[in-house]
Structures are given as structure tokens and as C-alpha cells.
């Protein structure tokens, strides 16, 4: 996990769940170091993707999807608190 995540969150080493197409997103329980809020950290490991998905077009689709999700506010949807990109 990247340093930007570890600077802001205490992330468990134990994966809680997987999600998304092909279960490529790895989900870890974490705690925000400042607020002590319990959160989930979603990580998409590029090396776990099939070769045909390891390109800038695919990464841009993921970025746009995360960006769109971050704009949504509803009690039954995830709240994206801090999208990080490790280009």
C-alpha cells in the first residue's frame, strides 16, 4: 500500500473483502489517524489486472468512476473520502 494511504490511515494487513468485476478491488479495514473514524480502504492493484487492462485508457475509466462516486451523496451509497492515485 502506498505511502499516501499509510500517512493518513492505520490500515489492517488483513483483507476484509474483494469487489468489482473479477474481484480486483481489495478492501481493508482502516482507521483515520486524525479523526479515529473507522473506514474501508479500497485498493486496485495494477499488477492483478489482465494485461489487456493495463493501459491508460482503462486507468482513466477507473479514475472517472471514482471521481463520479465521490460526487454522490446518499445514505445508502459509499462516501468517497479521499481518492488517491499512485500513477
Steps between C-alpha positions, in 0.01 A plus 500: 500500500627841406649747744218753445251251641720403793563864594129558560368158601593206721421220256454139606721247327202265484282544195130522593341450157535529123276674254440609146525311175735207551526595869802718417431759773647394834326645805678550832369631834679814614486787748552864415797614709358849565130435553522137622209422266471142379520483121558251221791545262441376145814416304523408132834329445607558143708184489188291571332625181504302176761636256236640266372725783839641594480812290428868548151472346393249766662698783321816385166314510572396858598856595179641348290236678657583836464872432130458418443289811672767712241755384200292607342548842235255620459304825498168312816563294868496584652833587835546332709693750844516345562363150872440448675417177847344488573564133 
